[in-house]
Amino acid sequence: MTLGFEDVLNGDPQRFATIAVRWDELAATVAAQREQWQAQVHGALGEQKWQGAAADLARGHIDTVGQSFAGHEQNLRQVSAVLRRSATGFADAQAALDEVRQQAANLGLVIGQDGSVAVDPAQALTAPPNPQAMQDVANRIGTAIQSANTADQQAASALDALAPGGPGTAPLTSPSSTTAPSPQAAVSKDLPPGAPAPGSDPKAVKQWWDTLSLDEKRRTADKYPYYVGSTNGIPSAARDYANRQVLDDLIANTKDEEKRKGLLKLRQNLGPGPGFPEKDIPDPGDPQHPPKLLLNVNTDGTGHMIVATGNPDSAHNVVTWVPGMGTKLNEQNADWATGIPGNIYNQTVGKDHGGSTAVIAWMDYDAPPDVGGAAFADQAKAAAPHLADFERGLNATHNPGDDPHSVLLGHSYGSSVVGETANALHGQGGLSALGVDDVIAVGSPGMDVWNAKDLGVKDGHVFASRAALDPIALSMNQMGVGAHLLDPTDPKFGAHVFDSGTGGNPQDAHGSYFVSTESLTNMSDIIRGDYGKVH
């Protein structure tokens, strides 16, 4: 069926968006059922409870059924993405048709039910017909109708491909297949019309975003999710909405198995999204159940992601945690991206503390893969401008009625990234130029600066700690100096050194800072600004 003038004029694209939400909910239900089924069936068997050939066959069958669940979930989410893009394309065509109808009225023309253009009889005597103007209006009507038909045909083809057995469906017994489904290729990576170029000042991006109506913002996020999701200066809730579409697209098209598993784990950990926000900064909600917002995701280099626990645009205490060596897009880091900020958040907010806090896992750089690479500052220097721009973006989108308490928390090589960011801003006042109030370094090999003052925050607002059994101490010589200069816990550095306990044992101590009662308690006191409690 070909759509005509009245079909486009009277269509309701919002129905597609509403149906897309229902498909998302169905996908989330399937995902929850899969997790419950695996826990109850696969987990109940255990490796020690049942062994032998029959046990191996049973477990193989169980894995196949679990993969079938995952395949269904992926296909359901792809249907949702197709419906959203169709709604956006149809709405754009309607908007173009509304504009040309207004143009026709201004020119004294009328448009018939079939889209034909004629002179308004009421104005025929006073306004002689202008053939060129009539042709221009007719051309614009034709273009709008064609755009609506294109959106409709693309959606029909994509949905047909996703029908059972269609070429776009994920094989139900092998969700790890790297075949790229055709519907997902339609996600645009282009620049929205009139939008600032990537890398522009986040303030300029926010100014542009503020010129858009709510409907325009929603359509832009649906049509250009890669731009909206990755651009600093666009509010966090809108970036999360866009990045969930990007995440689905990457899952469908990523061939690198490690990255793809990381993407799937990330989507599982995030849970279902809330839909497009009705305002730039949604109401905070229950602090005991903070939102998880996906602020960036891509498969460039080693793969990157930024995940916030709590909304940094509305929270007063905003923590950016920069992890170190081995950070990349895989299952383990996807767990850390939500789990570690969750630990910090829960300790900071707690049942008795209250407060308004957001903790961000900033995994947006190519970290050294091993100790040998971590001995050099090259990757920390390369990460510095990206971390600085992200922090500027947080400032641009934060609630203008609040002066946030900004904390940079670097773990291991991540503390070197924080230090190199300060070095890059040396002529501008260091980290204070980004609005950073406090710096925390834990398990640090050095921050590529010699003194806390070099970081550019107020005296007494640089904090450092090392667990007693953390082997990172072996990277320093007897003078406390290593490849990344002076140990931040050395008295000569000038940081406020706090207790992180022993770390349990040398094997676990380097990663103990986010599970240790001592370190988490002290860090949460710093984050809340309760400096007198830090010990």
C-alpha positions in Angstrom: 0.0 0.0 0.0 1.3 3.5 -0.9 0.5 6.3 1.5 -1.3 9.3 0.1 -1.6 12.9 1.3 -4.4 12.3 3.8 -2.7 9.2 5.1 0.4 11.2 6.0 -1.6 14.2 7.3 -3.8 12.1 9.6 -1.4 9.4 10.7 -0.4 9.0 14.3 3.4 8.2 14.6 3.2 8.3 18.4 1.3 5.0 18.3 4.5 3.4 16.9 6.6 4.9 19.7 4.0 3.6 22.3 4.1 0.1 20.8 7.9 0.2 20.8 7.8 0.7 24.6 5.6 -2.4 24.9 8.2 -4.4 22.9 10.9 -3.1 25.2 8.9 -4.2 28.2 8.4 -7.7 26.6 12.1 -8.0 26.0 12.8 -7.1 29.6 10.4 -9.7 30.7 12.1 -12.3 28.6 15.5 -11.2 30.0 14.2 -11.6 33.6 12.7 -15.0 32.8 16.1 -16.1 31.3 18.0 -15.0 34.4 15.5 -16.7 36.8 15.5 -19.9 34.7 19.3 -20.1 34.6 19.6 -19.5 38.3 17.0 -22.1 39.2 17.9 -24.8 36.7 21.5 -24.4 35.8 22.6 -23.1 39.2 20.8 -25.9 41.0 22.7 -28.6 39.2 26.2 -27.3 40.2 29.4 -28.8 39.0 29.8 -31.2 42.0 26.2 -32.4 42.3 25.9 -34.3 39.0 28.7 -35.5 36.8 29.2 -37.8 33.9 28.1 -38.0 30.2 24.4 -37.5 31.0 25.2 -34.5 33.1 27.2 -33.0 30.3 24.4 -33.6 27.8 21.9 -32.0 30.2 24.0 -29.0 30.7 24.5 -28.6 27.0 20.7 -28.7 26.5 20.2 -26.1 29.3 22.7 -23.8 27.7 21.0 -24.1 24.3 17.6 -23.2 25.9 19.3 -20.2 27.6 20.7 -19.1 24.3 17.3 -19.3 22.8 16.0 -16.9 25.5 18.8 -14.5 24.6 18.0 -14.7 20.9 14.3 -13.9 21.5 15.3 -11.0 23.7 17.6 -9.6 21.0 14.9 -9.8 18.3 12.3 -8.1 20.5 14.6 -5.2 21.1 15.3 -4.9 17.4 11.6 -4.7 16.7 11.4 -1.8 19.2 14.3 0.0 17.5 12.7 -0.3 14.1 9.3 1.0 15.4 11.0 4.0 17.0 12.9 4.9 13.8 9.7 4.5 11.8 7.8 6.9 14.2 10.6 9.5 13.8 10.7 9.3 10.0 6.9 9.6 9.8 6.8 12.5 12.2 9.4 14.3 10.2 7.3 13.9 7.1 4.3 15.2 8.9 6.2 18.2 10.1 7.3 19.0 6.6 3.7 18.7 5.4 2.6 21.1 8.1 5.2 23.6 6.9 4.1 23.4 3.3 0.4 23.7 4.2 1.3 27.0 6.0 3.3 28.1 3.0 0.4 27.4 0.7 -2.0 29.4 2.9 0.4 32.3 2.8 0.5 32.2 -1.0 -3.3 32.0 -1.3 -3.3 28.4 -2.4 -5.4 25.4 -1.3 -4.4 21.8 -1.1 -6.9 19.1 -2.1 -7.6 15.8 -0.4 -5.4 14.1 -3.0 -2.5 16.6 -2.4 -3.2 18.7 -5.6 -2.5 22.4 -5.4 -4.9 25.1 -6.7 -5.6 28.8 -6.2 -7.9 29.6 -3.3 -11.2 30.8 -5.0 -11.7 33.4 -2.3 -8.4 35.1 -3.3 -8.4 34.4 -7.0 -9.5 37.9 -8.0 -7.0 39.7 -5.8 -4.1 37.3 -6.0 -3.4 36.0 -9.5 -1.9 32.5 -9.7 1.9 32.1 -9.5 2.7 28.9 -11.5 6.3 28.7 -10.0 5.0 29.0 -6.4 2.3 26.4 -7.1 4.9 24.0 -8.5 7.2 24.6 -5.5 4.4 23.7 -3.1 3.5 20.7 -5.1 7.1 19.5 -5.1 7.4 19.9 -1.4 4.2 17.9 -0.8 5.5 15.2 -3.0 8.8 15.1 -1.2 7.1 14.8 2.2 4.8 12.1 1.0 7.7 10.2 -0.4 9.6 10.5 2.9 6.7 9.0 4.7 6.5 6.1 2.3 10.2 5.5 2.5 10.0 5.3 6.3 7.0 3.0 6.0 8.7 0.7 3.5 11.9 0.6 5.4 10.0 -0.4 8.6 8.0 -3.0 6.7 11.2 -4.6 5.2 13.0 -4.5 8.6 10.0 -6.1 10.4 9.7 -8.7 7.7 13.4 -9.5 8.2 12.8 -9.9 11.9 9.8 -12.3 11.5 10.5 -15.9 12.6 13.0 -17.3 10.1 13.6 -13.9 8.5 17.1 -12.8 7.5 17.3 -10.3 10.3 16.5 -12.5 13.2 19.2 -13.7 15.6 19.6 -17.5 15.4 17.7 -18.6 18.5 20.2 -21.2 19.4 23.2 -19.0 18.9 22.8 -15.4 20.2 26.6 -14.9 19.9 26.4 -15.0 16.1 28.2 -12.1 14.5 25.9 -11.8 11.5 24.7 -8.2 11.3 20.9 -8.0 11.1 19.9 -5.7 8.2 17.3 -3.6 10.2 20.0 -2.2 12.6 22.0 -0.7 9.7 19.5 2.1 9.5 20.6 3.8 12.7 22.1 7.1 11.7 25.6 8.2 12.7 25.2 11.6 10.9 25.2 15.1 12.5 21.7 16.4 13.2 20.8 19.6 11.1 22.0 22.7 12.9 23.8 20.8 15.6 27.3 21.8 16.8 30.1 19.5 15.4 31.4 16.7 17.6 34.0 18.1 20.0 32.4 21.5 20.3 32.2 23.4 23.6 29.6 21.6 25.7 28.1 25.0 26.6 27.4 25.6 22.9 25.9 22.1 22.6 23.6 22.8 25.6 22.6 26.2 24.1 21.6 24.4 20.8 19.7 21.7 22.7 17.8 24.3 24.6 16.4 25.7 21.3 14.7 22.5 20.5 11.1 21.7 21.6 10.4 18.5 23.6 9.2 16.8 20.4 12.2 17.9 18.4 14.5 16.6 21.1 12.8 13.2 21.1 12.9 13.0 17.3 16.6 14.0 17.2 17.4 11.3 19.8 15.5 8.7 17.8 17.0 9.7 14.4 20.6 10.5 15.5 21.2 8.4 18.6 25.0 8.2 18.1 25.3 12.0 18.2 23.0 12.5 21.1 24.4 9.7 23.1 28.1 10.7 22.8 28.0 14.5 22.8 29.0 16.3 26.0 26.5 19.1 26.7 23.4 17.1 26.1 21.5 16.3 29.3 22.2 12.9 30.9 18.7 11.5 30.7 18.5 12.2 26.9 21.9 10.6 26.4 20.9 7.5 28.2 17.8 7.2 26.0 19.8 7.6 22.9 22.6 5.3 24.0 20.3 2.4 24.7 19.4 2.5 21.0 23.2 2.6 20.2 23.7 -0.3 22.6 21.1 -2.4 20.7 22.7 -1.4 17.4 26.2 -2.4 18.5 25.0 -5.7 19.9 23.5 -6.5 16.5 26.6 -5.5 14.5 29.7 -6.1 16.6 31.8 -9.0 15.5 34.4 -9.0 18.3 33.1 -11.6 20.6 34.6 -10.2 23.8 33.2 -6.8 23.1 29.8 -8.2 22.2 29.6 -10.2 25.4 30.5 -7.0 27.3 27.7 -5.1 25.5 25.2 -7.9 26.4 26.3 -7.8 30.0 26.0 -4.0 30.1 22.5 -4.1 28.7 21.5 -6.8 31.3 23.0 -4.7 34.2 21.3 -1.5 33.1 17.8 -3.0 33.0 15.0 -1.5 31.0 15.1 2.2 30.2 12.5 4.7 31.3 11.8 6.1 27.8 12.5 9.6 26.6 12.4 12.1 29.5 9.6 14.7 29.6 12.1 17.3 30.8 15.9 17.6 30.6 16.4 16.9 34.3 13.7 14.4 35.5 12.7 14.4 39.1 15.3 12.5 41.2 12.9 9.9 42.6 13.8 7.5 45.5 17.4 7.8 46.4 17.4 4.2 47.5 16.8 3.2 43.9 18.9 5.5 41.7 18.7 5.3 37.9 21.5 3.8 35.9 22.2 6.1 33.0 24.3 5.1 30.0 26.2 8.2 29.0 28.4 6.7 26.3 29.2 3.4 24.6 31.3 2.5 21.6 33.5 -0.3 20.3 36.3 2.0 19.2 39.8 0.9 20.3 39.5 -1.4 23.3 35.8 -0.4 23.6 34.4 2.3 25.9 31.5 3.0 28.2 30.4 5.6 30.7 27.7 4.6 33.2 26.2 6.8 36.0 24.5 5.5 39.1 22.2 8.4 39.9 21.7 11.4 37.6 24.7 13.8 37.7 22.5 16.6 36.3 20.4 16.7 39.5 22.8 15.3 42.1 24.7 17.6 44.4 27.6 15.3 44.9 29.0 14.2 41.6 31.8 11.6 41.5 33.7 10.6 38.4 35.6 7.3 39.0 38.4 6.7 36.6 39.6 3.0 36.7 43.0 1.9 35.6 44.9 -0.9 33.8 42.8 -3.5 32.0 39.8 -1.2 31.5 38.0 -2.2 28.3 34.6 -3.3 27.0 34.1 -6.8 28.3 31.9 -8.7 30.7 34.0 -8.0 33.8 34.2 -4.3 33.2 30.5 -4.1 32.4 29.9 -5.6 35.9 32.3 -3.1 37.4 30.7 -0.2 35.6 27.5 -0.6 37.6 28.8 -2.6 40.6 31.6 -0.4 41.9 29.7 2.9 41.5 26.8 1.1 43.2 29.0 0.3 46.2 30.2 3.9 46.5 26.7 5.3 46.0 25.2 3.0 48.7 27.9 3.8 51.2 27.6 7.6 50.5 23.8 7.8 50.5 23.0 4.9 52.8 19.8 4.6 54.8 20.8 7.2 57.4 22.8 9.7 55.4 20.3 10.9 52.8 21.8 13.4 50.3 21.9 13.7 46.6 24.7 11.8 44.9 25.7 10.4 41.5 28.7 8.1 40.9 30.0 7.8 37.3 32.2 5.0 35.9 34.3 6.8 33.3 35.7 4.0 31.1 36.1 6.1 28.0 39.8 5.6 27.2 42.2 2.9 26.0 43.8 1.8 29.2 47.1 -0.1 29.3 46.4 -3.8 29.1 49.3 -4.9 31.4 51.9 -3.7 33.9 54.4 -3.1 31.1 52.1 -0.6 29.4 51.1 1.0 32.7 54.7 2.1 33.3 54.2 4.8 30.6 52.1 7.9 30.7 51.1 7.9 27.0 47.6 6.6 27.4 47.0 8.8 30.4 48.0 11.8 28.4 45.7 10.7 25.5 42.8 10.2 27.9 43.2 13.7 29.5 41.4 15.9 27.0 38.5 13.4 26.8 38.1 13.4 30.6 38.3 17.2 30.7 35.6 17.6 28.0 33.4 15.1 29.9 33.7 17.1 33.1 32.9 20.3 31.1 29.8 18.6 29.8 28.7 17.7 33.3 29.0 21.4 34.3 27.0 22.5 31.2 24.0 20.2 31.9 23.9 20.4 35.7 20.9 22.0 37.5 21.7 25.7 37.2 20.2 26.3 40.7 22.8 24.1 42.4 26.6 24.5 42.8 27.7 20.8 42.6 30.3 19.2 44.8 32.6 17.6 42.1 35.0 14.8 42.9 37.5 13.0 40.7 38.4 9.5 42.0 41.3 7.8 40.3 42.1 4.1 41.0 45.5 2.7 40.0 46.5 4.0 36.5 43.2 6.0 36.6 44.9 8.3 39.1 47.6 9.0 36.5 44.9 9.9 34.1 43.5 12.4 36.6 47.0 13.8 37.1 47.7 14.2 33.4 44.3 16.0 33.0 45.6 18.5 35.6 48.8 18.8 33.7 46.9 19.5 30.4 45.1 22.4 32.2 48.2 23.7 34.0 47.9 27.2 32.3 44.2 27.4 33.2 44.4 26.6 36.9 44.4 22.8 36.8 41.4 20.8 37.8 39.7 23.7 39.3 39.1 24.9 35.8 36.7 22.0 35.5 34.9 22.8 38.7 36.6 19.9 40.6 36.5 20.3 44.3 38.1 17.1 45.6 40.6 14.6 44.2 40.9 11.1 45.5 43.7 8.7 44.5 43.6 5.0 45.7 46.1 2.3 44.8 48.1 4.9 42.8 51.4 4.3 41.0 51.8 8.1 41.0 49.8 10.9 39.4 52.5 12.3 37.1 52.8 15.3 39.4 55.2 15.9 42.2 52.9 17.7 44.6 49.2 17.8 45.5 49.3 21.6 44.7 50.1 20.7 41.1 46.6 19.3 40.6 45.0 22.7 40.9 42.4 22.2 43.7 42.2 24.0 47.1 44.7 23.0 49.7 43.6 20.1 51.8 41.3 18.7 49.1 43.6 16.1 47.7 43.2 12.7 49.4 45.2 9.5 48.9 45.3 6.0 50.3 47.0 2.6 49.7 46.0 -0.6 51.4 48.8 -2.0 53.5 49.2 -5.2 51.3 48.6 -3.5 47.9 51.5 -4.6 45.7 51.4 -1.3 43.9 53.9 -0.2 46.5 56.5 -2.3 44.7 56.4 0.1 41.8 58.0 2.8 44.0 61.7 3.0 45.0 62.9 3.7 48.6 62.3 7.4 48.0 58.7 6.8 47.1 59.3 7.6 43.4 58.2 5.5 40.5 57.4 5.7 36.8 54.6 8.2 37.5 56.6 10.4 39.9 56.0 10.7 43.7 53.7 8.3 45.6 50.6 10.3 46.5 50.7 8.7 50.0 54.2 10.0 50.7 54.1 12.9 53.2 56.2 15.0 50.8 53.3 14.9 48.2 51.0 16.8 50.6 47.8 14.8 50.3 45.5 14.0 53.1 46.2 10.2 53.5 43.4 8.1 54.8 43.1 4.5 56.0 42.1 1.6 53.6 43.0 -1.3 55.9 45.2 -4.1 54.9 43.4 -5.1 51.7 43.0 -8.6 53.0 45.9 -10.3 51.1 48.4 -9.3 48.4 46.3 -10.9 45.6 43.1 -8.9 46.4 44.5 -5.8 48.0 44.8 -3.7 44.8 41.1 -4.1 44.1 39.9 -3.9 47.7 39.2 -0.2 47.9 35.6 -0.5 46.7 34.7 -3.4 49.0 36.7 -2.5 52.1 34.8 -0.9 54.9 37.7 1.4 55.8 38.2 2.8 52.4 34.6 3.1 51.4 33.7 4.8 54.6 36.4 7.4 54.2 35.7 8.0 50.5 32.0 8.4 51.3 32.8 11.0 53.9 34.9 12.9 51.4 32.1 12.7 48.8 29.6 14.1 51.3 32.0 16.8 52.4 32.3 15.4 55.9 36.0 16.0 55.9 36.3 15.9 59.7 35.4 12.2 59.7 38.1 11.2 57.3 40.8 9.2 59.1 
